[in-house]
């Protein structure tokens, strides 16, 4: 059975809604999540795309509250990964409770 690329790649626009934006602790949570999956995460803002498994790369995007970034996940478990990533953003990285 051959999988189509759409089965192996998921894309979504996510909004940064926590007060501190995408800072080191939040980036660390993204990286920790990325390490739980085989698929690769790429985050982009405007014309810059970075590796979502690197805290420093994520921080170079400089994303304050309200920023929308594009997430692209490539791999066999991309659907489950995107669900968890979406939850992480929706829950404001566990901040602003």
N, CA, C and O atoms as CSV, one atom per row, in Angstrom:
chain,resi,resn,atom,element,x,y,z
A,1,UNK,N,N,0.843,-1.191,0.000
A,1,UNK,CA,C,0.000,0.000,0.000
A,1,UNK,C,C,0.883,1.247,0.000
A,1,UNK,O,O,1.814,1.368,0.797
A,2,UNK,N,N,0.580,2.141,-0.882
A,2,UNK,CA,C,1.337,3.386,-0.987
A,2,UNK,C,C,0.509,4.509,-0.376
A,2,UNK,O,O,-0.648,4.710,-0.745
A,3,UNK,N,N,1.110,5.238,0.560
A,3,UNK,CA,C,0.419,6.361,1.183
A,3,UNK,C,C,0.607,7.608,0.341
A,3,UNK,O,O,1.684,7.847,-0.206
A,4,UNK,N,N,-0.430,8.385,0.245
A,4,UNK,CA,C,-0.291,9.656,-0.474
A,4,UNK,C,C,0.399,10.661,0.432
A,4,UNK,O,O,0.423,10.500,1.652
A,5,UNK,N,N,0.958,11.698,-0.172
A,5,UNK,CA,C,1.678,12.698,0.608
A,5,UNK,C,C,0.772,13.379,1.620
A,5,UNK,O,O,1.230,13.757,2.699
A,6,UNK,N,N,-0.501,13.541,1.295
A,6,UNK,CA,C,-1.410,14.211,2.226
A,6,UNK,C,C,-1.621,13.390,3.505
A,6,UNK,O,O,-1.898,13.954,4.563
A,7,UNK,N,N,-1.490,12.065,3.409
A,7,UNK,CA,C,-1.599,11.234,4.608
A,7,UNK,C,C,-0.373,11.400,5.498
A,7,UNK,O,O,-0.435,11.190,6.710
A,8,UNK,N,N,0.733,11.777,4.883
A,8,UNK,CA,C,1.995,11.877,5.605
A,8,UNK,C,C,2.345,13.316,5.974
A,8,UNK,O,O,3.336,13.553,6.665
A,9,UNK,N,N,1.559,14.259,5.529
A,9,UNK,CA,C,1.869,15.665,5.793
A,9,UNK,C,C,0.613,16.409,6.233
A,9,UNK,O,O,-0.419,16.357,5.564
A,10,UNK,N,N,0.713,17.088,7.343
A,10,UNK,CA,C,-0.392,17.890,7.871
A,10,UNK,C,C,0.082,19.332,8.021
A,10,UNK,O,O,1.210,19.585,8.443
A,11,UNK,N,N,-0.793,20.272,7.671
A,11,UNK,CA,C,-0.474,21.700,7.803
A,11,UNK,C,C,-1.606,22.393,8.533
A,11,UNK,O,O,-2.776,22.046,8.373
A,12,UNK,N,N,-1.239,23.379,9.340
A,12,UNK,CA,C,-2.252,24.120,10.090
A,12,UNK,C,C,-1.674,25.468,10.522
A,12,UNK,O,O,-0.482,25.580,10.808
A,13,UNK,N,N,-2.528,26.484,10.565
A,13,UNK,CA,C,-2.130,27.784,11.108
A,13,UNK,C,C,-2.532,27.801,12.573
A,13,UNK,O,O,-3.686,27.541,12.915
A,14,UNK,N,N,-1.570,28.110,13.434
A,14,UNK,CA,C,-1.807,28.150,14.878
A,14,UNK,C,C,-1.552,29.556,15.390
A,14,UNK,O,O,-0.638,30.239,14.928
A,15,UNK,N,N,-2.365,29.985,16.348
A,15,UNK,CA,C,-2.233,31.331,16.909
A,15,UNK,C,C,-1.630,31.258,18.310
A,15,UNK,O,O,-2.036,30.442,19.137
A,16,UNK,N,N,-0.657,32.126,18.554
A,16,UNK,CA,C,-0.046,32.230,19.872
A,16,UNK,C,C,-0.995,33.048,20.743
A,16,UNK,O,O,-1.222,34.227,20.469
A,17,UNK,N,N,-1.554,32.434,21.791
A,17,UNK,CA,C,-2.552,33.142,22.601
A,17,UNK,C,C,-2.141,33.349,24.054
A,17,UNK,O,O,-2.865,33.987,24.818
A,18,UNK,N,N,-0.978,32.813,24.440
A,18,UNK,CA,C,-0.532,33.047,25.824
A,18,UNK,C,C,0.123,34.428,25.928
A,18,UNK,O,O,0.678,34.933,24.952
A,19,UNK,N,N,0.054,35.024,27.104
A,19,UNK,CA,C,0.521,36.402,27.291
A,19,UNK,C,C,1.994,36.619,26.978
A,19,UNK,O,O,2.366,37.684,26.485
A,20,UNK,N,N,2.843,35.626,27.254
A,20,UNK,CA,C,4.287,35.796,27.061
A,20,UNK,C,C,4.745,35.462,25.646
A,20,UNK,O,O,5.921,35.632,25.325
A,21,UNK,N,N,3.837,34.991,24.795
A,21,UNK,CA,C,4.223,34.637,23.437
A,21,UNK,C,C,5.023,33.349,23.405
A,21,UNK,O,O,5.009,32.567,24.355
A,22,UNK,N,N,5.713,33.142,22.308
A,22,UNK,CA,C,6.478,31.920,22.127
A,22,UNK,C,C,7.883,32.115,22.682
A,22,UNK,O,O,8.828,32.382,21.940
A,23,UNK,N,N,8.005,31.975,24.004
A,23,UNK,CA,C,9.261,32.182,24.722
A,23,UNK,C,C,9.937,30.826,24.956
A,23,UNK,O,O,9.447,29.802,24.479
A,24,UNK,N,N,11.040,30.812,25.676
A,24,UNK,CA,C,11.848,29.605,25.837
A,24,UNK,C,C,11.082,28.432,26.459
A,24,UNK,O,O,11.215,27.301,25.993
A,25,UNK,N,N,10.299,28.677,27.481
A,25,UNK,CA,C,9.565,27.580,28.134
A,25,UNK,C,C,8.531,26.976,27.183
A,25,UNK,O,O,8.389,25.756,27.102
A,26,UNK,N,N,7.815,27.838,26.469
A,26,UNK,CA,C,6.823,27.360,25.504
A,26,UNK,C,C,7.512,26.602,24.364
A,26,UNK,O,O,7.037,25.547,23.943
A,27,UNK,N,N,8.619,27.133,23.873
A,27,UNK,CA,C,9.377,26.460,22.809
A,27,UNK,C,C,9.867,25.096,23.301
A,27,UNK,O,O,9.872,24.123,22.546
A,28,UNK,N,N,10.273,25.031,24.560
A,28,UNK,CA,C,10.711,23.767,25.149
A,28,UNK,C,C,9.599,22.739,25.167
A,28,UNK,O,O,9.848,21.551,24.961
A,29,UNK,N,N,8.377,23.180,25.409
A,29,UNK,CA,C,7.238,22.258,25.404
A,29,UNK,C,C,6.956,21.737,23.996
A,29,UNK,O,O,6.575,20.580,23.822
A,30,UNK,N,N,7.144,22.590,23.000
A,30,UNK,CA,C,6.977,22.152,21.612
A,30,UNK,C,C,8.027,21.099,21.270
A,30,UNK,O,O,7.712,20.072,20.669
A,31,UNK,N,N,9.276,21.358,21.655
A,31,UNK,CA,C,10.367,20.430,21.376
A,31,UNK,C,C,10.141,19.101,22.116
A,31,UNK,O,O,10.364,18.032,21.548
A,32,UNK,N,N,9.707,19.165,23.361
A,32,UNK,CA,C,9.431,17.945,24.123
A,32,UNK,C,C,8.340,17.120,23.433
A,32,UNK,O,O,8.427,15.893,23.376
A,33,UNK,N,N,7.325,17.792,22.916
A,33,UNK,CA,C,6.263,17.099,22.193
A,33,UNK,C,C,6.823,16.494,20.902
A,33,UNK,O,O,6.522,15.347,20.571
A,34,UNK,N,N,7.629,17.258,20.181
A,34,UNK,CA,C,8.220,16.776,18.926
A,34,UNK,C,C,9.036,15.511,19.148
A,34,UNK,O,O,9.078,14.638,18.281
A,35,UNK,N,N,9.681,15.406,20.299
A,35,UNK,CA,C,10.509,14.238,20.597
A,35,UNK,C,C,9.696,12.974,20.874
A,35,UNK,O,O,10.255,11.879,20.950
A,36,UNK,N,N,8.379,13.122,21.024
A,36,UNK,CA,C,7.513,11.971,21.276
A,36,UNK,C,C,7.010,11.327,19.982
A,36,UNK,O,O,6.370,10.276,20.014
A,37,UNK,N,N,7.302,11.963,18.849
A,37,UNK,CA,C,6.797,11.482,17.564
A,37,UNK,C,C,7.940,11.248,16.583
A,37,UNK,O,O,9.012,11.841,16.701
A,38,UNK,N,N,7.691,10.373,15.617
A,38,UNK,CA,C,8.676,10.122,14.572
A,38,UNK,C,C,8.630,11.205,13.497
A,38,UNK,O,O,9.648,11.495,12.868
A,39,UNK,N,N,7.470,11.799,13.284
A,39,UNK,CA,C,7.305,12.826,12.256
A,39,UNK,C,C,8.139,14.051,12.581
A,39,UNK,O,O,8.498,14.281,13.736
A,40,UNK,N,N,8.446,14.837,11.557
A,40,UNK,CA,C,9.233,16.054,11.726
A,40,UNK,C,C,8.320,17.264,11.692
A,40,UNK,O,O,7.387,17.328,10.892
A,41,UNK,N,N,8.594,18.220,12.562
A,41,UNK,CA,C,7.812,19.451,12.668
A,41,UNK,C,C,8.608,20.616,12.106
A,41,UNK,O,O,9.792,20.788,12.396
A,42,UNK,N,N,7.923,21.410,11.295
A,42,UNK,CA,C,8.485,22.649,10.778
A,42,UNK,C,C,7.516,23.773,11.120
A,42,UNK,O,O,6.310,23.636,10.914
A,43,UNK,N,N,8.029,24.870,11.636
A,43,UNK,CA,C,7.210,26.037,11.960
A,43,UNK,C,C,7.667,27.192,11.086
A,43,UNK,O,O,8.861,27.363,10.837
A,44,UNK,N,N,6.705,27.987,10.623
A,44,UNK,CA,C,7.088,29.122,9.788
A,44,UNK,C,C,6.254,30.353,10.103
A,44,UNK,O,O,5.090,30.279,10.495
A,45,UNK,N,N,6.913,31.484,9.912
A,45,UNK,CA,C,6.279,32.785,10.084
A,45,UNK,C,C,6.800,33.648,8.941
A,45,UNK,O,O,8.007,33.762,8.728
A,46,UNK,N,N,5.883,34.240,8.225
A,46,UNK,CA,C,6.236,35.006,7.030
A,46,UNK,C,C,7.015,34.090,6.086
A,46,UNK,O,O,6.477,33.059,5.682
A,47,UNK,N,N,8.230,34.408,5.723
A,47,UNK,CA,C,8.985,33.570,4.777
A,47,UNK,C,C,10.081,32.747,5.445
A,47,UNK,O,O,10.959,32.222,4.761
A,48,UNK,N,N,10.044,32.628,6.758
A,48,UNK,CA,C,11.081,31.896,7.476
A,48,UNK,C,C,10.516,30.596,8.049
A,48,UNK,O,O,9.540,30.609,8.798
A,49,UNK,N,N,11.142,29.473,7.687
A,49,UNK,CA,C,10.738,28.168,8.209
A,49,UNK,C,C,11.880,27.606,9.050
A,49,UNK,O,O,13.046,27.661,8.660
A,50,UNK,N,N,11.518,27.061,10.216
A,50,UNK,CA,C,12.531,26.512,11.112
A,50,UNK,C,C,12.170,25.092,11.534
A,50,UNK,O,O,11.029,24.650,11.396
A,51,UNK,N,N,13.167,24.401,12.046
A,51,UNK,CA,C,13.017,23.054,12.578
A,51,UNK,C,C,12.302,23.145,13.925
A,51,UNK,O,O,12.779,23.816,14.839
A,52,UNK,N,N,11.165,22.474,14.044
A,52,UNK,CA,C,10.385,22.523,15.275
A,52,UNK,C,C,10.923,21.653,16.391
A,52,UNK,O,O,10.303,21.551,17.450
A,53,UNK,N,N,12.074,21.021,16.171
A,53,UNK,CA,C,12.673,20.219,17.240
A,53,UNK,C,C,13.861,20.938,17.878
A,53,UNK,O,O,14.631,20.332,18.623
A,54,UNK,N,N,14.006,22.231,17.583
A,54,UNK,CA,C,15.109,23.026,18.120
A,54,UNK,C,C,14.573,24.275,18.817
A,54,UNK,O,O,13.949,25.127,18.184
A,55,UNK,N,N,14.816,24.377,20.113
A,55,UNK,CA,C,14.348,25.541,20.869
A,55,UNK,C,C,14.898,26.830,20.260
A,55,UNK,O,O,14.152,27.787,20.050
A,56,UNK,N,N,16.187,26.857,19.981
A,56,UNK,CA,C,16.786,28.084,19.430
A,56,UNK,C,C,16.180,28.458,18.086
A,56,UNK,O,O,15.929,29.634,17.823
A,57,UNK,N,N,15.944,27.463,17.233
A,57,UNK,CA,C,15.324,27.754,15.937
A,57,UNK,C,C,13.932,28.342,16.115
A,57,UNK,O,O,13.572,29.306,15.439
A,58,UNK,N,N,13.152,27.769,17.019
A,58,UNK,CA,C,11.791,28.274,17.265
A,58,UNK,C,C,11.845,29.718,17.771
A,58,UNK,O,O,11.051,30.558,17.346
A,59,UNK,N,N,12.773,29.999,18.671
A,59,UNK,CA,C,12.875,31.353,19.226
A,59,UNK,C,C,13.257,32.388,18.167
A,59,UNK,O,O,12.914,33.561,18.312
A,60,UNK,N,N,13.956,31.982,17.108
A,60,UNK,CA,C,14.328,32.943,16.054
A,60,UNK,C,C,13.112,33.479,15.316
A,60,UNK,O,O,13.202,34.512,14.652
A,61,UNK,N,N,11.974,32.795,15.419
A,61,UNK,CA,C,10.758,33.283,14.760
A,61,UNK,C,C,10.198,34.531,15.446
A,61,UNK,O,O,9.435,35.283,14.840
A,62,UNK,N,N,10.570,34.747,16.692
A,62,UNK,CA,C,10.134,35.923,17.451
A,62,UNK,C,C,8.620,36.135,17.356
A,62,UNK,O,O,8.142,36.974,16.593
A,63,UNK,N,N,7.878,35.355,18.150
A,63,UNK,CA,C,6.418,35.341,18.076
A,63,UNK,C,C,5.766,35.832,19.363
A,63,UNK,O,O,5.616,35.055,20.306
A,64,UNK,N,N,5.377,37.099,19.424
A,64,UNK,CA,C,4.634,37.581,20.588
A,64,UNK,C,C,3.177,37.103,20.544
A,64,UNK,O,O,2.741,36.496,19.566
A,65,UNK,N,N,2.446,37.382,21.600
A,65,UNK,CA,C,1.030,37.029,21.669
A,65,UNK,C,C,0.306,37.583,20.444
A,65,UNK,O,O,0.536,38.721,20.033
A,66,UNK,N,N,-0.565,36.766,19.872
A,66,UNK,CA,C,-1.350,37.177,18.715
A,66,UNK,C,C,-0.756,36.766,17.379
A,66,UNK,O,O,-1.427,36.851,16.350
A,67,UNK,N,N,0.491,36.322,17.383
A,67,UNK,CA,C,1.152,35.903,16.153
A,67,UNK,C,C,0.533,34.603,15.633
A,67,UNK,O,O,0.219,33.702,16.411
A,68,UNK,N,N,0.366,34.517,14.334
A,68,UNK,CA,C,-0.063,33.272,13.714
A,68,UNK,C,C,1.138,32.649,13.026
A,68,UNK,O,O,1.844,33.309,12.264
A,69,UNK,N,N,1.363,31.366,13.303
A,69,UNK,CA,C,2.457,30.653,12.652
A,69,UNK,C,C,1.892,29.420,11.948
A,69,UNK,O,O,0.841,28.899,12.322
A,70,UNK,N,N,2.597,28.977,10.945
A,70,UNK,CA,C,2.183,27.792,10.198
A,70,UNK,C,C,2.975,26.597,10.712
A,70,UNK,O,O,4.197,26.651,10.847
A,71,UNK,N,N,2.261,25.531,10.992
A,71,UNK,CA,C,2.897,24.281,11.405
A,71,UNK,C,C,2.753,23.281,10.276
A,71,UNK,O,O,1.669,23.111,9.717
A,72,UNK,N,N,3.851,22.621,9.943
A,72,UNK,CA,C,3.835,21.549,8.948
A,72,UNK,C,C,4.495,20.341,9.600
A,72,UNK,O,O,5.623,20.421,10.085
A,73,UNK,N,N,3.781,19.226,9.605
A,73,UNK,CA,C,4.297,17.996,10.192
A,73,UNK,C,C,4.341,16.940,9.096
A,73,UNK,O,O,3.348,16.682,8.415
A,74,UNK,N,N,5.503,16.345,8.944
A,74,UNK,CA,C,5.719,15.367,7.886
A,74,UNK,C,C,6.125,14.035,8.496
A,74,UNK,O,O,7.115,13.955,9.225
A,75,UNK,N,N,5.359,12.986,8.197
A,75,UNK,CA,C,5.692,11.653,8.692
A,75,UNK,C,C,4.451,10.816,8.925
A,75,UNK,O,O,3.324,11.287,8.775
A,76,UNK,N,N,4.678,9.568,9.293
A,76,UNK,CA,C,3.573,8.622,9.439
A,76,UNK,C,C,2.618,8.950,10.575
A,76,UNK,O,O,1.426,8.661,10.475
A,77,UNK,N,N,3.115,9.548,11.654
A,77,UNK,CA,C,2.234,9.863,12.787
A,77,UNK,C,C,1.878,11.354,12.825
A,77,UNK,O,O,1.623,11.914,13.891
A,78,UNK,N,N,1.866,11.982,11.648
A,78,UNK,CA,C,1.627,13.430,11.568
A,78,UNK,C,C,0.248,13.846,12.081
A,78,UNK,O,O,0.106,14.916,12.673
A,79,UNK,N,N,-0.756,13.019,11.863
A,79,UNK,CA,C,-2.106,13.383,12.303
A,79,UNK,C,C,-2.197,13.463,13.825
A,79,UNK,O,O,-2.721,14.434,14.371
A,80,UNK,N,N,-1.689,12.448,14.501
A,80,UNK,CA,C,-1.709,12.442,15.973
A,80,UNK,C,C,-0.847,13.575,16.521
A,80,UNK,O,O,-1.215,14.221,17.502
A,81,UNK,N,N,0.286,13.812,15.896
A,81,UNK,CA,C,1.197,14.888,16.305
A,81,UNK,C,C,0.481,16.233,16.183
A,81,UNK,O,O,0.553,17.053,17.098
A,82,UNK,N,N,-0.207,16.468,15.069
A,82,UNK,CA,C,-0.887,17.751,14.866
A,82,UNK,C,C,-1.994,17.950,15.901
A,82,UNK,O,O,-2.200,19.063,16.384
A,83,UNK,N,N,-2.701,16.879,16.238
A,83,UNK,CA,C,-3.747,16.983,17.268
A,83,UNK,C,C,-3.153,17.443,18.593
A,83,UNK,O,O,-3.695,18.338,19.241
A,84,UNK,N,N,-2.047,16.837,18.997
A,84,UNK,CA,C,-1.410,17.189,20.264
A,84,UNK,C,C,-0.817,18.601,20.221
A,84,UNK,O,O,-0.891,19.333,21.208
A,85,UNK,N,N,-0.234,18.982,19.089
A,85,UNK,CA,C,0.333,20.320,18.947
A,85,UNK,C,C,-0.772,21.377,19.023
A,85,UNK,O,O,-0.599,22.417,19.658
A,86,UNK,N,N,-1.891,21.107,18.381
A,86,UNK,CA,C,-3.031,22.021,18.414
A,86,UNK,C,C,-3.533,22.192,19.849
A,86,UNK,O,O,-3.859,23.305,20.260
A,87,UNK,N,N,-3.598,21.107,20.607
A,87,UNK,CA,C,-4.013,21.169,22.011
A,87,UNK,C,C,-3.037,22.006,22.828
A,87,UNK,O,O,-3.453,22.800,23.671
A,88,UNK,N,N,-1.738,21.831,22.581
A,88,UNK,CA,C,-0.716,22.579,23.314
A,88,UNK,C,C,-0.896,24.086,23.105
A,88,UNK,O,O,-0.829,24.861,24.059
A,89,UNK,N,N,-1.123,24.492,21.864
A,89,UNK,CA,C,-1.341,25.913,21.564
A,89,UNK,C,C,-2.667,26.384,22.168
A,89,UNK,O,O,-2.726,27.473,22.739
A,90,UNK,N,N,-3.722,25.588,22.053
A,90,UNK,CA,C,-5.040,25.969,22.580
A,90,UNK,C,C,-4.999,26.121,24.101
A,90,UNK,O,O,-5.709,26.956,24.662
A,91,UNK,N,N,-4.174,25.319,24.764
A,91,UNK,CA,C,-4.046,25.375,26.221
A,91,UNK,C,C,-2.992,26.394,26.670
A,91,UNK,O,O,-2.598,26.420,27.836
A,92,UNK,N,N,-2.551,27.216,25.744
A,92,UNK,CA,C,-1.589,28.302,26.028
A,92,UNK,C,C,-0.321,27.791,26.701
A,92,UNK,O,O,0.241,28.453,27.574
A,93,UNK,N,N,0.124,26.604,26.285
A,93,UNK,CA,C,1.346,25.998,26.800
A,93,UNK,C,C,1.305,25.793,28.310
A,93,UNK,O,O,2.346,25.738,28.966
A,94,UNK,N,N,0.084,25.679,28.861
A,94,UNK,CA,C,-0.077,25.476,30.299
A,94,UNK,C,C,0.058,26.756,31.107
A,94,UNK,O,O,0.160,26.706,32.333
A,95,UNK,N,N,0.059,27.886,30.447
A,95,UNK,CA,C,0.191,29.188,31.122
A,95,UNK,C,C,-1.153,29.904,31.158
A,95,UNK,O,O,-2.137,29.415,30.603
A,96,UNK,N,N,-1.195,31.036,31.798
A,96,UNK,CA,C,-2.381,31.917,31.836
A,96,UNK,C,C,-3.627,31.174,32.324
A,96,UNK,O,O,-4.723,31.395,31.809
A,97,UNK,N,N,-3.464,30.310,33.300
A,97,UNK,CA,C,-4.608,29.545,33.806
A,97,UNK,C,C,-5.553,30.414,34.521
A,97,UNK,O,O,-6.576,29.940,35.015
